[in-house]
Every structure is written in C-alpha cells, then in structure tokens.
Amino acid sequence: MSATDALATVGVALLLLAFLGQQRGWMGERSPGYLLLNLAGAVLAGLAAWLGGILPFVVLEAVWAGVALAGLLDIARRRTGPCP
C-alpha cells in the first residue's frame, strides 16, 4: 500500500466512523467528536486526493473540512461567550 493509499484509507475510515457514530446515536451531528472526526478525515482524504491528482475530490474534502471547522469554531464561540 502506498502512502497516498494509506492516507486515503485512514481519512475515509474516520469519515465513516463519524457517520456510523451519528447514525447509531453515539454522537450528535454538532458534537465536537463528530466534527473532529469529520475534519481529520476530510483533511487526510483531501491530501490523498491532492497527491493522487484527483482535484474534484480535493474540492469536496476542502468544503467538508471547512464545514466541520466552522462547526468547531461555533462550539468554541458558544463556550467562551461573546467578545467584549
């Protein structure tokens, strides 16, 4: 297995783990764990897609990671409260 294949495999496994956890009720769609799994999985899968020259998947994973990051930042803002 090449390094690109390994990155893609781990990335997709993290994305599927998040999906499974959400579907089974182990984590909510706005929970930090769900969002972290999606962010990490999308970054790894996106990197593998970049290395493999599969640009449509790079775009897909960049958007996926961006949505997960936005969710995490939203959680962080809610925990710290509004800025003075």
N, C-alpha and C positions, 0 to 999 in steps of 0.2 A: 504494500500500500504506500502510495506516495504521500508526501507531507500535505499536499493540497487535498488529497482524498481524506486524510486523517482530520484536517481542519473542517472539511465539509461534513464528515461523519459526526464529529463532536458537536458542531453547530446545529445540525439538523436534529440530533438526539436531544439537545437542550430545548429546542423549539417544540419538539414532540412531547417532551416531559412536561413543559408548561401547559400545553394543550390538554394532555391527559389529566394533569392535576386540576385544571379548571373544570373539565368535563366531569370528573369524579367528585367534585366538590371539596377537594383538598385545599384549594386556594381560590380566592376571588380574582376576577379579571382586573381589579385595581389594587391587588395586594403587592407589596414590594417584592416578594419572592417570585411571583408570576412575571412581573415586569423585568426583574433582573435576569431571569432565565431567558425571556424573550430578547432582551438587549444583548446578552452574551452570545446567545445562539445566532442572532442576526449578524452580529459583528464577525463571528467566526465563519459563518456561511458566506457572508459578503466578501470576506477576504479570500476565501477559497474560490468564489466566483470570479473575483478580480484576477487572481493568479491563473485561473483557467481561461480568462478572456471571455467570460460569459456576461457581457455588460447588462442585458436586461435583468439578470438576477442580482447584479450589483445594485442597480436602482431599487429593485424590490426590497432587498435586505437593508439598504440605506434608509428607506422610508420606514420599514419595520422597526429598525433600531431607533430612528428618530421619534416615532410614536411612543415606544417604550421609555425612552429617555424623558420625553415630555411628561409622561405619567409619573415617573420617579421624581422629577423636579416639582410637579404639582403636589405630590405627597410631602416632599421636603418643605415646601412653602406653607402648607397647611399645618405642619408640625411646629414650625418656628413662628408662625403668625405673620401679620403684615409688617412690612418695614416701616420704621418711624419716619 
